[in-house]
Amino acid sequence: MLSESQARDAVIVALDCDRERALELAGLLEGKARWVKVGMTLFYRYGPSIVDEMRAHGLRVFLDLKVHDIPFQVKGAVCSAALTGADIISIHGLGSSAMIAAAREGADEAAETTGRDRIRLVAISILTSMDPASLAEVGIGGSVEDEVSRLASLSCAAGADGVVCSPREAAGLRALLGPDALIVTPGIRPAGSDAGDQVRISSPSAAIAAGSSKLVIGRPITHASDPRVALDAIHHELLSA
């Protein structure tokens, strides 16, 4: 069972929307939410200013950019992203150990420049919208679980702080990576929620029980008639589990 503080810290509200709605939600959830996810849609259009605006509401930011390029470019991209004040950034585990090590160098460089805590790196394993048929389509013949484990081990050995995976892989990765790894799980759907385009999903309490550190939850909160009530219900589920 989580404490109230742990339950609040476990939930990352995904702001997959435009800036006006993101700011509206930040205002509505101020004092209740601790984390938000800023993804490509917002960051590519509005840049670092959207991180500043979230931080002004007292929110910590998971910058979900899924960085994937040659090591030199990734080092610079992660350093630049860290300078925005974001707290976590996603990179692609498929980029190789050299790319992940370069991302860590960029994160360390930014921390030295600012004197702030280093941005934490989470490696994307297999997107939660993918299934075995999707993997086969892009030339990966193993199971989802095997590929997730392989990429997780590679990424953390190269300097990542943890991984992004579906809640179905969380227990295995917790056992593989140990108690300190940051395991971030999208694909979280409270009871009665529409799964949408997510394939490998779980409830909030089941994901935490399986070993997830943080739960990325979007539409069940942001599309609710009252996002504050929806977030409270998720916190209550985590407290009661």
C-alpha positions as CSV (number, residue, x, y, z in Angstrom):
1,M,0.0,0.0,0.0
2,L,1.3,3.5,-0.9
3,S,1.2,6.5,1.4
4,E,-0.8,9.6,0.2
5,S,2.5,11.3,-0.9
6,Q,3.7,8.2,-2.8
7,A,0.3,7.8,-4.5
8,R,0.4,11.4,-5.7
9,D,4.0,11.0,-6.8
10,A,3.3,7.9,-8.8
11,V,0.9,9.5,-11.3
12,I,2.1,11.4,-14.4
13,V,-0.8,13.1,-16.2
14,A,-0.3,12.9,-19.9
15,L,-1.0,16.2,-21.6
16,D,-1.6,15.0,-25.2
17,C,-3.4,18.1,-26.2
18,D,-2.9,21.7,-27.4
19,R,-1.3,24.4,-25.2
20,E,-4.6,26.1,-24.2
21,R,-6.0,22.8,-22.9
22,A,-2.6,21.9,-21.3
23,L,-2.6,25.1,-19.3
24,E,-6.2,24.7,-18.4
25,L,-5.5,21.2,-17.0
26,A,-2.4,22.4,-15.2
27,G,-4.5,25.0,-13.5
28,L,-7.3,22.6,-12.6
29,L,-4.9,20.0,-11.3
30,E,-2.5,22.3,-9.4
31,G,-2.1,21.1,-5.9
32,K,-3.4,17.6,-6.8
33,A,-1.0,16.4,-9.6
34,R,2.7,16.4,-9.1
35,W,3.8,15.3,-12.6
36,V,2.8,15.9,-16.1
37,K,4.0,14.4,-19.4
38,V,4.8,16.8,-22.2
39,G,5.1,14.9,-25.4
40,M,6.0,15.7,-29.0
41,T,2.8,17.4,-29.9
42,L,3.3,20.2,-27.3
43,F,7.1,20.4,-27.3
44,Y,7.5,20.5,-31.1
45,R,5.1,23.4,-31.4
46,Y,5.8,25.4,-28.3
47,G,9.3,24.4,-27.3
48,P,10.9,24.9,-23.9
49,S,8.3,27.5,-22.9
50,I,5.7,24.8,-22.3
51,V,8.0,23.2,-19.7
52,D,8.4,26.6,-18.0
53,E,4.6,27.0,-17.9
54,M,4.1,23.6,-16.3
55,R,6.8,24.3,-13.7
56,A,5.1,27.6,-12.9
57,H,2.2,25.5,-11.7
58,G,4.4,23.5,-9.4
59,L,4.5,20.5,-11.7
60,R,7.4,18.3,-12.5
61,V,7.8,17.3,-16.1
62,F,8.4,14.1,-17.9
63,L,9.6,15.2,-21.4
64,D,8.5,12.3,-23.6
65,L,10.4,13.0,-26.8
66,K,11.7,9.4,-27.5
67,V,15.0,10.7,-28.6
68,H,16.6,8.5,-31.3
69,D,19.5,9.5,-33.5
70,I,23.3,9.2,-33.8
71,P,25.2,9.5,-30.5
72,F,26.5,13.0,-31.1
73,Q,23.0,14.4,-31.9
74,V,21.5,12.6,-28.9
75,K,24.0,14.0,-26.5
76,G,23.2,17.5,-27.6
77,A,19.5,17.0,-27.6
78,V,19.4,15.5,-24.1
79,C,21.6,18.3,-22.8
80,S,19.4,21.0,-24.4
81,A,16.2,19.3,-23.1
82,A,17.7,19.1,-19.6
83,L,18.4,22.8,-19.6
84,T,14.6,23.4,-19.8
85,G,14.2,22.1,-16.3
86,A,12.5,18.9,-17.2
87,D,12.9,16.1,-14.7
88,I,12.7,12.9,-16.9
89,I,13.3,12.4,-20.6
90,S,12.6,9.4,-22.8
91,I,15.1,8.0,-25.3
92,H,14.9,4.9,-27.5
93,G,16.5,1.8,-26.3
94,L,16.8,0.7,-29.9
95,G,19.4,3.4,-30.4
96,S,22.3,1.2,-29.1
97,S,24.4,1.4,-26.0
98,A,26.6,4.0,-27.6
99,M,23.6,6.3,-28.1
100,I,22.4,5.8,-24.5
101,A,25.8,6.5,-23.1
102,A,25.9,9.7,-25.1
103,A,22.5,10.7,-23.7
104,R,23.9,10.2,-20.2
105,E,26.9,12.4,-21.1
106,G,24.5,15.1,-22.2
107,A,22.4,14.8,-19.0
108,D,25.5,15.0,-16.9
109,E,26.8,18.0,-18.8
110,A,23.5,19.9,-18.2
111,A,23.6,19.1,-14.5
112,E,27.1,20.5,-14.2
113,T,26.0,23.6,-16.1
114,T,22.9,24.3,-14.0
115,G,23.9,22.8,-10.6
116,R,20.4,21.1,-10.6
117,D,19.7,17.4,-10.2
118,R,20.5,15.5,-13.3
119,I,17.6,14.8,-15.6
120,R,16.7,11.1,-15.4
121,L,16.8,9.0,-18.6
122,V,14.2,6.3,-19.3
123,A,14.6,4.1,-22.4
124,I,11.7,3.2,-24.5
125,S,11.5,-0.6,-24.9
126,I,8.6,-1.6,-27.0
127,L,5.7,0.8,-27.6
128,T,2.5,-0.2,-25.7
129,S,0.6,0.0,-29.0
130,M,2.7,-2.8,-30.5
131,D,2.0,-6.6,-30.3
132,P,3.8,-9.6,-31.8
133,A,2.5,-9.0,-35.2
134,S,3.7,-5.4,-35.1
135,L,7.2,-6.6,-34.1
136,A,7.3,-9.1,-36.9
137,E,6.3,-6.4,-39.3
138,V,9.5,-4.5,-38.5
139,G,11.8,-7.5,-38.5
140,I,11.9,-8.4,-34.8
141,G,11.1,-12.1,-34.4
142,G,11.3,-12.6,-30.7
143,S,8.5,-12.2,-28.2
144,V,7.5,-8.8,-26.8
145,E,8.7,-9.8,-23.4
146,D,12.1,-11.0,-24.6
147,E,12.7,-7.9,-26.6
148,V,11.7,-5.6,-23.7
149,S,14.0,-7.4,-21.3
150,R,16.9,-7.2,-23.8
151,L,16.5,-3.5,-24.4
152,A,16.0,-2.8,-20.7
153,S,19.3,-4.6,-19.8
154,L,21.2,-2.9,-22.5
155,S,19.9,0.6,-21.7
156,C,20.5,0.5,-18.0
157,A,24.0,-1.0,-18.4
158,A,24.7,2.0,-20.7
159,G,23.6,4.7,-18.3
160,A,19.8,4.9,-18.4
161,D,18.0,5.3,-15.1
162,G,15.2,3.0,-16.1
163,V,12.8,2.1,-18.8
164,V,9.3,2.8,-20.3
165,C,7.4,-0.4,-20.7
166,S,3.8,-1.7,-20.5
167,P,2.6,-2.7,-17.1
168,R,2.6,-6.3,-18.3
169,E,6.4,-6.3,-18.4
170,A,6.8,-4.3,-15.1
171,A,7.2,-7.3,-12.8
172,G,9.8,-9.0,-14.9
173,L,11.8,-5.8,-15.3
174,R,11.6,-5.0,-11.6
175,A,13.2,-8.4,-10.9
176,L,15.7,-7.9,-13.7
177,L,16.8,-4.3,-13.0
178,G,16.4,-4.2,-9.2
179,P,14.7,-1.9,-6.7
180,D,16.2,1.4,-7.8
181,A,15.3,1.3,-11.5
182,L,12.8,3.9,-12.7
183,I,10.0,1.9,-14.4
184,V,7.5,4.2,-16.2
185,T,4.4,2.6,-17.5
186,P,1.9,4.0,-19.9
187,G,-1.1,2.0,-20.9
188,I,-2.9,2.5,-17.5
189,R,-6.6,2.3,-17.6
190,P,-8.8,2.5,-14.5
191,A,-11.8,0.1,-14.4
192,G,-14.4,1.1,-17.0
193,S,-12.0,3.2,-19.2
194,D,-11.7,2.8,-22.9
195,A,-8.4,1.1,-23.9
196,G,-8.1,3.4,-27.0
197,D,-5.0,2.5,-29.1
198,Q,-3.2,0.9,-26.2
199,V,-2.8,-2.9,-26.4
200,R,-0.9,-4.0,-23.3
201,I,-2.8,-2.3,-20.5
202,S,-3.4,-2.6,-16.7
203,S,-5.2,-0.9,-13.8
204,P,-3.3,1.6,-11.7
205,S,-3.1,-0.6,-8.6
206,A,-2.1,-3.7,-10.6
207,A,0.7,-1.8,-12.3
208,I,2.1,-0.5,-9.0
209,A,1.8,-4.0,-7.5
210,A,3.8,-5.4,-10.5
211,G,6.7,-3.0,-9.9
212,S,5.9,0.2,-11.8
213,S,7.5,3.4,-10.3
214,K,5.3,5.9,-12.2
215,L,2.0,5.6,-14.1
216,V,1.4,7.7,-17.2
217,I,-2.3,8.3,-17.4
218,G,-3.9,10.6,-20.0
219,R,-7.4,10.3,-21.3
220,P,-9.0,8.8,-18.2
221,I,-8.1,12.0,-16.5
222,T,-7.9,14.7,-19.2
223,H,-11.1,13.6,-21.0
224,A,-13.1,13.1,-17.8
225,S,-15.9,15.5,-17.1
226,D,-14.0,16.6,-14.0
227,P,-10.3,15.8,-14.2
228,R,-9.8,16.6,-10.5
229,V,-12.3,13.9,-9.4
230,A,-10.8,11.4,-11.9
231,L,-7.3,12.0,-10.5
232,D,-8.6,11.7,-6.9
233,A,-10.2,8.4,-7.8
234,I,-6.9,7.0,-9.1
235,H,-5.1,8.2,-5.9
236,H,-7.8,6.6,-3.8
237,E,-7.4,3.3,-5.7
238,L,-3.6,3.4,-5.1
239,L,-4.1,4.1,-1.4
240,S,-6.6,1.3,-1.0
241,A,-4.7,-1.4,-3.0
